Amino acid sequence: MKLQNPFLLSCPVVSTLLLLGLCGSPVVAEDAPADLNATIALVPAPYRHRLVQQLSLAEGNQQQWLDAIARAKPEHREAVAFLLVNMPEPDLKALKGDFILHDVELAYEARAKSAWASAIPQEIFFNDVLPYANLNERRDDWRGDFMTRFLPLVKDCKSAGEAAQVLNRAVFKAVQVSYHASKRKKPDQSPYESMEIHYASCSGLSIILADACRAVGVPARVAGTPRWSDNSGNHTWVEVWDDQWKFVGAAEPGEFNATWFADLASKADPARVETRIFAASYAKTGHSFIMIWDPENSNYDAVDVTKFYVRRHKLTVNTTDAAGKLAQATIQVRQNGKLIAQSVGTLATFELAADEKYEVAAISETGEKAIAEVKLGTDADASQTMKLPAAH
């Protein structure tokens, strides 16, 4: 049964929510299916309400999703729940539990292969390594193949950013795919669709690079604009997590944030939705990624990152202990609650969108925490000293 309104739940769904104490009532409904209740209770509490809603959209696929949750390794259940609560409706109805369980297993395997992959924050790992797709491309089973092909290439890399650069230089030669505006069959080709014909659009190339990065544990996401502000066309590229998000052209190796399209991107007009710049997000954001090839499709979410491209300044954060001496900490920068930068040390410098407010946190190795709100202006870089409280 498809929910037309999230508050008009089917009887089994209401029963489940009542049993789990999520509808504000302790009443237990006698007709609630035990397997549904027991399975929902296996995932962390913050996922349960939305998971029940999502399962109601899965139609004939609901039972196999319940079976997948039950069969998942306990340490992987939160990851499976994350994928399900954010899964686009077409995938809820079409994908299979075995595909997701195997994909999650491989993602964790890649995460364990290097110190830098293991250090990726969980919320970034969940949203930008774990997902099996970027936008509406065909769902290929690429992760195992790409792991085998590309993990050996990055085994000596010291950071996620270095690994992404290595991949951008090697992947397209390895899969024998190059750019062509007309020989590709469609803009939103999956990796294997592009590999079959050896050509792809900028979108197809970006999907390949993002998937190759994810296969080895590098957080990556497709980004782009429906139209440049001078009406010269549209473009798609990739953002990579290297302590924060940085951009690079797919099959266009070079320094981060210094691509041929950087100047065009800096002229994006935030007041015009068609010229904004979006980064794809698997997690729900309330904003759609505008796909120029399917502009009416709102199934795929995005973060509006226009201001980062238009104007950036540096924010330098240093951390001290209660006595004012330098102290190592995990330094985090969030915006609207979302993690956008993180580093470990006594000093970190991030390049962030200007004229924006940020929440900065420093967390010591023993759990002491300092928090500050920082406004990054339009004219200059900024700095912030985070003084950690004394350990208790």
C-alpha positions as CSV (number, residue, x, y, z in Angstrom):
1,M,0.0,0.0,0.0
2,K,1.4,3.4,-1.0
3,L,1.1,6.2,1.5
4,Q,-0.4,9.3,0.1
5,N,0.1,11.0,3.4
6,P,2.7,10.0,6.0
7,F,0.1,10.5,8.7
8,L,-2.5,8.2,7.1
9,L,-0.8,4.9,7.9
10,S,-2.0,1.5,7.1
11,C,-3.1,-0.6,10.0
12,P,0.0,-2.8,10.2
13,V,2.2,0.3,10.1
14,V,0.2,2.0,12.9
15,S,0.4,-1.2,14.9
16,T,4.1,-1.3,14.5
17,L,4.6,2.3,15.6
18,L,2.4,1.7,18.6
19,L,4.3,-1.3,19.7
20,L,7.6,0.6,19.3
21,G,6.3,3.6,21.3
22,L,6.6,5.9,18.3
23,C,3.1,7.2,18.1
24,G,2.8,8.6,21.7
25,S,0.8,5.6,22.9
26,P,1.8,2.5,24.8
27,V,-1.2,0.5,23.4
28,V,-0.2,-2.8,21.8
29,A,-2.3,-3.8,18.8
30,E,-3.1,-7.5,18.7
31,D,-3.1,-7.7,14.9
32,A,0.4,-6.3,14.4
33,P,2.6,-8.8,12.4
34,A,5.2,-10.1,14.8
35,D,8.0,-10.4,12.2
36,L,7.6,-6.8,11.2
37,N,7.7,-5.6,14.8
38,A,10.6,-7.8,15.7
39,T,12.7,-6.7,12.7
40,I,12.0,-3.0,13.1
41,A,13.2,-3.3,16.7
42,L,16.6,-4.6,15.4
43,V,17.6,-1.2,14.0
44,P,18.6,1.9,16.0
45,A,15.6,3.8,17.3
46,P,16.2,7.0,15.2
47,Y,15.5,5.0,12.0
48,R,12.4,3.1,13.0
49,H,9.6,5.6,12.2
50,R,10.9,6.4,8.8
51,L,11.8,2.8,8.0
52,V,8.2,1.8,8.6
53,Q,7.0,4.5,6.3
54,Q,9.5,3.4,3.6
55,L,8.5,-0.2,3.9
56,S,4.9,0.7,3.2
57,L,6.1,2.1,-0.2
58,A,8.0,-1.1,-1.1
59,E,4.8,-2.9,-2.1
60,G,5.7,-6.6,-2.9
61,N,9.3,-6.0,-1.9
62,Q,8.5,-5.3,1.8
63,Q,9.1,-8.9,3.0
64,Q,12.5,-9.3,1.4
65,W,13.6,-5.9,3.0
66,L,12.6,-7.3,6.3
67,D,14.5,-10.5,5.7
68,A,17.5,-8.4,4.7
69,I,17.5,-6.5,7.9
70,A,17.2,-9.6,9.9
71,R,20.0,-11.3,8.0
72,A,22.4,-8.4,8.1
73,K,25.4,-8.6,10.5
74,P,24.5,-6.7,13.7
75,E,27.3,-4.2,13.1
76,H,25.9,-3.5,9.6
77,R,22.3,-3.1,10.5
78,E,22.5,0.7,10.9
79,A,24.0,1.0,7.5
80,V,21.3,-1.1,5.9
81,A,18.7,1.0,7.8
82,F,20.3,4.2,6.5
83,L,20.1,2.9,2.9
84,L,16.5,1.9,3.3
85,V,15.2,5.0,5.0
86,N,16.7,7.2,2.3
87,M,16.2,4.8,-0.7
88,P,14.3,6.3,-3.7
89,E,10.9,4.8,-4.1
90,P,11.7,3.1,-7.5
91,D,14.6,1.2,-5.8
92,L,12.4,0.2,-2.8
93,K,10.2,-1.6,-5.3
94,A,12.9,-3.0,-7.6
95,L,16.1,-3.8,-5.8
96,K,16.8,-7.0,-3.8
97,G,18.0,-7.5,-0.3
98,D,20.9,-9.7,-1.3
99,F,22.2,-6.9,-3.6
100,I,22.2,-4.4,-0.7
101,L,23.7,-6.8,1.9
102,H,26.5,-7.7,-0.4
103,D,27.1,-4.1,-1.4
104,V,27.2,-3.1,2.3
105,E,29.6,-5.9,3.1
106,L,32.0,-4.8,0.4
107,A,31.8,-1.1,1.5
108,Y,32.9,-2.1,5.0
109,E,35.6,-4.3,3.5
110,A,37.1,-1.4,1.6
111,R,36.8,0.8,4.7
112,A,39.0,-1.6,6.6
113,K,41.8,-1.6,4.0
114,S,43.5,1.7,4.9
115,A,43.9,4.0,7.8
116,W,42.5,7.0,5.9
117,A,39.4,5.0,4.8
118,S,38.8,3.8,8.4
119,A,39.0,7.4,9.7
120,I,36.3,8.7,7.4
121,P,33.5,10.1,9.7
122,Q,30.5,7.7,9.8
123,E,28.0,10.2,8.5
124,I,30.2,10.8,5.5
125,F,30.8,7.1,5.0
126,F,27.1,6.4,5.1
127,N,26.1,9.1,2.6
128,D,29.0,9.1,0.2
129,V,30.7,5.7,0.2
130,L,27.9,3.3,1.1
131,P,25.3,4.2,-1.6
132,Y,25.1,1.9,-4.6
133,A,24.2,4.7,-7.0
134,N,24.5,8.4,-7.5
135,L,21.4,9.6,-9.3
136,N,19.0,7.8,-11.7
137,E,21.6,5.7,-13.6
138,R,20.9,2.0,-14.2
139,R,21.7,0.0,-11.0
140,D,24.9,-1.9,-11.8
141,D,26.6,-4.3,-9.4
142,W,29.9,-2.4,-9.8
143,R,31.4,-2.4,-6.3
144,G,33.1,-5.8,-6.2
145,D,34.5,-5.4,-9.7
146,F,35.8,-1.9,-9.0
147,M,37.3,-3.0,-5.7
148,T,39.3,-5.7,-7.4
149,R,40.4,-3.3,-10.2
150,F,41.3,-0.2,-8.2
151,L,42.2,-1.1,-4.6
152,P,45.8,-2.1,-5.7
153,L,46.2,1.3,-7.3
154,V,45.6,3.2,-4.0
155,K,47.3,0.8,-1.5
156,D,50.2,3.2,-0.9
157,C,48.1,6.4,-0.8
158,K,48.2,8.5,2.4
159,S,44.8,10.2,2.2
160,A,41.4,10.0,0.5
161,G,42.3,13.0,-1.7
162,E,45.5,11.3,-2.9
163,A,43.6,8.1,-3.7
164,A,41.0,10.1,-5.7
165,Q,43.7,11.8,-7.7
166,V,45.3,8.4,-8.5
167,L,42.0,7.1,-9.6
168,N,41.2,10.0,-11.8
169,R,44.5,9.5,-13.7
170,A,44.0,5.7,-14.1
171,V,40.4,4.7,-14.1
172,F,39.3,5.8,-17.5
173,K,42.2,4.2,-19.3
174,A,41.5,1.0,-17.3
175,V,37.8,0.9,-18.2
176,Q,38.4,2.2,-21.8
177,V,35.9,5.0,-21.6
178,S,36.4,8.6,-22.9
179,Y,34.2,11.6,-23.4
180,H,32.1,12.1,-26.5
181,A,29.1,14.4,-26.8
182,S,27.3,12.3,-29.4
183,K,28.7,8.7,-29.4
184,R,27.3,8.1,-25.9
185,K,23.8,6.8,-25.9
186,K,22.4,8.9,-23.1
187,P,23.8,11.3,-20.5
188,D,23.0,9.3,-17.4
189,Q,24.8,6.1,-18.3
190,S,25.7,3.6,-15.6
191,P,29.4,2.5,-15.4
192,Y,28.8,-0.7,-17.4
193,E,26.7,1.1,-20.0
194,S,29.5,3.4,-20.6
195,M,32.1,0.6,-20.6
196,E,30.1,-1.3,-23.2
197,I,30.3,1.5,-25.8
198,H,33.5,3.1,-24.5
199,Y,32.0,6.7,-24.5
200,A,30.2,8.8,-21.9
201,S,29.0,12.3,-21.3
202,C,30.5,14.4,-18.5
203,S,27.7,12.9,-16.3
204,G,28.6,9.3,-17.3
205,L,32.3,10.0,-16.6
206,S,31.4,11.5,-13.2
207,I,29.4,8.5,-12.2
208,I,32.3,6.2,-13.1
209,L,34.8,8.2,-11.0
210,A,32.4,8.6,-8.1
211,D,31.8,4.8,-8.0
212,A,35.5,4.0,-8.4
213,C,36.2,6.3,-5.4
214,R,33.5,4.7,-3.3
215,A,34.7,1.2,-4.2
216,V,38.0,1.9,-2.5
217,G,36.6,3.8,0.5
218,V,36.9,7.4,-0.8
219,P,33.8,9.5,-0.2
220,A,32.6,11.0,-3.5
221,R,29.5,12.6,-4.9
222,V,28.3,13.8,-8.3
223,A,28.0,17.6,-8.6
224,G,26.8,19.9,-11.4
225,T,24.7,22.7,-12.7
226,P,21.7,22.6,-15.0
227,R,23.0,25.7,-16.8
228,W,26.0,28.0,-16.6
229,S,24.9,31.6,-15.9
230,D,26.2,32.7,-19.3
231,N,23.8,30.1,-20.9
232,S,26.8,28.2,-22.4
233,G,25.5,24.8,-21.4
234,N,25.4,22.5,-18.4
235,H,28.1,20.4,-16.7
236,T,28.7,17.6,-14.3
237,W,31.8,16.8,-12.2
238,V,32.8,15.1,-8.9
239,E,33.3,16.3,-5.4
240,V,35.7,14.3,-3.2
241,W,36.1,14.3,0.6
242,D,39.6,15.2,1.6
243,D,39.0,16.5,5.1
244,Q,36.3,18.6,3.4
245,W,34.6,18.6,0.0
246,K,36.8,19.5,-3.0
247,F,36.0,19.4,-6.7
248,V,37.6,17.9,-9.8
249,G,36.6,17.1,-13.3
250,A,36.1,13.4,-14.1
251,A,38.8,12.2,-16.6
252,E,40.4,15.6,-16.1
253,P,43.3,15.1,-13.6
254,G,44.5,18.2,-11.9
255,E,44.6,20.1,-8.6
256,F,41.4,20.2,-6.6
257,N,39.3,23.3,-6.9
258,A,41.3,24.5,-9.9
259,T,39.5,23.0,-12.9
260,W,38.8,24.7,-16.3
261,F,35.2,25.3,-15.2
262,A,36.1,26.9,-11.8
263,D,35.7,30.4,-13.3
264,L,32.3,29.6,-14.9
265,A,31.2,28.1,-11.6
266,S,32.3,31.2,-9.7
267,K,29.7,33.2,-11.7
268,A,26.7,31.0,-10.7
269,D,23.7,33.0,-9.7
270,P,22.2,31.7,-6.4
271,A,19.0,33.7,-7.2
272,R,18.3,31.5,-10.3
273,V,17.6,27.8,-9.5
274,E,18.6,26.8,-13.0
275,T,22.1,28.2,-12.5
276,R,22.8,26.9,-9.0
277,I,25.3,24.2,-8.3
278,F,24.1,21.0,-6.6
279,A,25.9,18.0,-5.1
280,A,24.0,14.8,-5.0
281,S,23.0,13.4,-1.6
282,Y,21.7,9.9,-0.9
283,A,20.3,11.2,2.4
284,K,17.1,13.2,2.2
285,T,17.7,16.9,2.1
286,G,14.4,18.4,0.9
287,H,16.1,19.6,-2.3
288,S,16.2,17.8,-5.6
289,F,19.2,17.3,-7.8
290,I,18.1,18.9,-11.1
291,M,19.0,16.5,-13.8
292,I,19.0,18.3,-17.1
293,W,18.2,15.0,-18.9
294,D,15.1,14.4,-16.6
295,P,14.2,17.7,-15.0
296,E,10.9,16.6,-13.7
297,N,12.4,13.7,-11.7
298,S,12.5,14.7,-8.0
299,N,13.5,11.3,-6.6
300,Y,17.1,12.2,-6.0
301,D,18.2,14.7,-3.3
302,A,21.0,17.3,-3.3
303,V,22.8,19.9,-1.3
304,D,22.9,23.4,-2.8
305,V,26.6,24.2,-2.8
306,T,26.5,27.3,-5.0
307,K,28.1,29.6,-2.5
308,F,31.2,27.5,-2.2
309,Y,31.9,27.9,-5.8
310,V,31.1,31.6,-6.0
311,R,33.3,32.8,-3.2
312,R,35.5,31.0,-0.6
313,H,37.7,32.0,2.3
314,K,39.9,30.1,4.7
315,L,38.9,29.3,8.2
316,T,41.9,28.3,10.4
317,V,41.1,26.6,13.7
318,N,43.6,25.8,16.4
319,T,43.0,24.0,19.7
320,T,44.4,24.4,23.2
321,D,43.9,22.8,26.5
322,A,42.5,24.7,29.6
323,A,46.0,26.1,30.3
324,G,46.4,27.5,26.8
325,K,48.8,24.9,25.5
326,L,48.3,23.4,22.0
327,A,46.2,20.2,22.3
328,Q,45.3,17.6,19.7
329,A,41.6,17.3,19.0
330,T,39.2,16.3,16.3
331,I,38.2,19.6,14.7
332,Q,34.7,19.6,13.0
333,V,32.9,22.2,11.0
334,R,29.2,21.8,10.5
335,Q,26.6,23.9,8.7
336,N,22.9,23.4,9.6
337,G,23.9,20.4,11.5
338,K,25.6,18.7,8.6
339,L,29.3,17.8,8.8
340,I,31.2,19.6,6.0
341,A,34.8,19.4,7.2
342,Q,36.9,17.4,9.8
343,S,40.5,17.1,10.6
344,V,42.6,15.8,13.5
345,G,45.4,17.8,15.1
346,T,46.2,21.0,16.8
347,L,45.6,23.2,13.8
348,A,43.4,22.8,10.7
349,T,42.6,25.1,7.8
350,F,39.5,24.7,5.7
351,E,38.3,26.6,2.6
352,L,34.6,27.3,3.0
353,A,31.9,29.3,1.4
354,A,32.1,33.0,2.3
355,D,29.3,35.0,4.0
356,E,28.1,31.9,5.9
357,K,27.8,30.8,9.6
358,Y,29.4,27.6,10.8
359,E,29.4,25.5,13.9
360,V,32.9,24.6,14.9
361,A,33.7,21.9,17.5
362,A,36.9,20.6,19.0
363,I,36.8,17.2,20.7
364,S,39.7,16.0,22.7
365,E,40.9,12.4,22.8
366,T,39.3,12.0,26.2
367,G,36.0,13.5,25.2
368,E,36.2,17.2,26.3
369,K,34.5,19.4,23.9
370,A,34.5,23.1,22.9
371,I,32.0,24.6,20.5
372,A,31.8,28.0,18.8
373,E,29.7,29.7,16.1
374,V,31.9,31.4,13.4
375,K,30.8,33.8,10.7
376,L,33.1,33.7,7.7
377,G,32.8,37.1,6.0
378,T,33.0,38.2,2.4
379,D,36.3,40.0,2.5
380,A,38.9,38.1,4.5
381,D,39.9,34.8,5.9
382,A,39.1,34.0,9.6
383,S,40.6,32.2,12.5
384,Q,39.2,30.6,15.7
385,T,40.9,29.3,18.8
386,M,39.1,26.5,20.5
387,K,39.9,26.2,24.2
388,L,39.1,22.7,25.5
389,P,37.8,22.4,29.1
390,A,39.9,20.7,31.7
391,A,39.5,16.9,31.9
392,H,37.3,15.7,34.7
